[in-house]
Amino acid sequence: MPRGDLGSILLAGGLALCAGAAVAQQRPATPLRAGAGDAASADVRADEIERRMRPEERTVLTHGLWAIPLIPKIRIPSDAVLGAGYIAGIPRLGVPALRETDASLGVSYIANLRNDGATAMPSATAMGSTWNLDLIRRGGALIASEARAKGFNVLLGGGINLMRDPRNGRTFEYFGEDPLHSGLLGGAAIEGTQSQHVMSTVKHFALNAQETGRHAVDGRIADDAFRMSDLLAFELAIERGQPGSVMCAYNRVNGAPACGSDYLLNRVLKADWRYSGFVMSDWGAVDAVEFALAGLDQQSGAQIDKQIFFAKPLADAAARDPAYATRLADMNRRILRSIFAVGLDAYPPVKAPIDFAVNGAVARAVADQGIVLLRNRGGLLPLSKDVRSIVVIGGYADAGVLSGGGSTQVQPEGGPSVSLPMGGEGLLAKYNNQTYHGTAPLAAIRALAPKAKVTFVDGRYPAEAAAQAKAADVAIVFATQWMAEGSDVPDLSLPGGQDTLIAAVAAANPKSIVVLETGGPVLMPWLDRTGAVLEAWYGGVRGGDAIAATLFGDVNPSGRLPVTFPAAVDQLPRPALPYAGMIDREFAAGLAAGKSYPIDYDIEGADVGYRWFARKSLTPLFPFGFGLSYTRFDHGPVRIAGGAQPRASVTVRNAGARAGSEVVQLYLVSTPAGATRRLAGFAKLAVEPGATATATIPIEPRVVAQSRDGRWTMPAGRYGFALGRSATDLGPTVTITLPARQWR
């Protein structure tokens, strides 16, 4: 979705180049999960309605506008809801309008144009840290229910791009770095959304791994490596959740704009995966009518492109060219099918009050389970509620918790508690304000430690903070790293001198606790001097309460990292962020001159994140899957059953004195081709003290197999698996013999 500077949006909207393409006319076969009836009836109705369309109706559904009143000469229809997008319906045929809102983390407030609030969920990295499919499904349903209550019927969420670079400004919008983990969580979120008869969109298809130059950079990667990494995450999410729509990305992939890529849209998505829904563009990502032949079905926010290509130009092309006429019919059938399958016509949204207390409890559950305890020296945590004095330092902890910026920005009822201008010009400059909202950690800490003297220091001066820390029993430093759509962070340090602040506080008081509110991984040069570290991510509307409850033990932390924290940027496949420092105008000028901006993702290929670290024998600061608890879990031996659907089972015992939840992680560690490291399955178990529970973990065959020329191939032989407390802390290897298999 667009950046905060309208000028940048309009400039960048015309950067994609056209790409000629063959047309994939194979009839979709994968059923789209129906919300109002079965998939077959949705197919029949879509075919019937498409045949009844008049010529002037055939491009009604193929383009939409950005429904905000800030662009001159654009009339917003009276039945639209201010938000991300609007596509007119066809009342004569019973086809409803599509009213779209950004909503990966809650219903976006779109620069407060609607003057309403919504439940702000924790960031997707926090969701990824829960490893809890049922909880993420509930979160998707919550967001969709609030969208319906505001009049929307399409959610432009959520994102499941893999974290190839932790500096990506949208890291906080994505679940993590592993394709199985991201795909399963993404599928659960889609299921939750569409259970409310609201269409889900999965994005950004594909390889949207950085924001710098996002309209211009060209991700280069081999087909097989692509299918085993980023594409696998999308394939699993689409297969499990069956979203009505897929949103293509701004960036290029192997030379072609993602929204005009015959390879991505026709070959992979529609032919190989037999996807039956439709592809919408990102806003300002269409540059030619030929994108329709490449597989794009709908031009979104068309008024910020150079032209509304999917209106008269598309109709004219269909009138003179049978290939376009056939494609236009398919475009309409796909859009109609998704509308009917999800039930948008049978269950229209009705504006209604929202129960923010009930929905806030779901956001709180995600925040509770998403917090990751990274360090706990000497059992400093949980804190005793009888502690005498606490100093809380920095991070606007007296006001709220940080949230990420851009199109996913959500504001709770009543607006933000702190809104910091980040500069910029234009009508939407405030669109990217740095925002704090929800419950304040300081107030929550005081509520849980009523006997303590709790002092707040803003942290601007390390010397002042250190003096206060020295005089207190416990010092809690809140450190923040703000990320936002449209730009990447230049490095992995904590901005604004916070690393210096933490070092000074830790030197003054060994019982120093650091609470990180970050969009992704950060470096920790002060780590060894601290007593405890919590990664709280962006905690949403109840984030402050969740942090306090974890600090004092009302919640036993069960989050596990969905991303690897590097020990230094030179451990990354690309230590220097590609094209850092360039601005949109430079990219635009370069593209106009025929310049390419390639990024070589074949460096790591399919070995994203922890796989890269394993391949290079690198030791991260904290590994994927890592997280501590206030109790201890013992794992029994893992047992693996082969067959068409291999499964693993393991008994987990809570050997401590506190109830807690364990994330059981199963890794593939060897194949007939040699050693490897891949997450093959996982399960989250809640276990009472002294009790045992058994986890049964399906093993995803595509994780065990290799992609070969677009087909999954699994040679016969011995395969080794191991339980892991993280990607680097593995138990004994258990091997089984699996038969040869090959499939698409």
Beta strands, then each sheet from edge to edge (+ up, - down):
strand 1: 85-87
strand 2: 98-102
strand 3: 154-156
strand 4: 199-205
strand 5: 217-220
strand 6: 245-248
strand 7: 252-253
strand 8: 256-257
strand 9: 278-280
strand 10: 372-376
strand 11: 389-393
strand 12: 401-403
strand 13: 418-420
strand 14: 434-437
strand 15: 453-457
strand 16: 474-481
strand 17: 512-518
strand 18: 532-535
strand 19: 597-600
strand 20: 633-635
strand 21: 639-641
strand 22: 647-654
strand 23: 660-671
strand 24: 674-687
strand 25: 692-698
strand 26: 706-708
strand 27: 711-714
strand 28: 717-724
strand 29: 734-738
strand 30: 741-743
sheet 1: 1+ 2- 3- 4- 6- 9-
sheet 2: 8+ 7- 5- 19-
sheet 3: 10+ 18- 17- 16- 11- 15-
sheet 4: 12+ 14- 13+
sheet 5: 20+ 22- 21+
sheet 6: 20+ 22- 25+
sheet 7: 24+ 23- 28+ 29-
sheet 8: 26+ 27- 30+
end
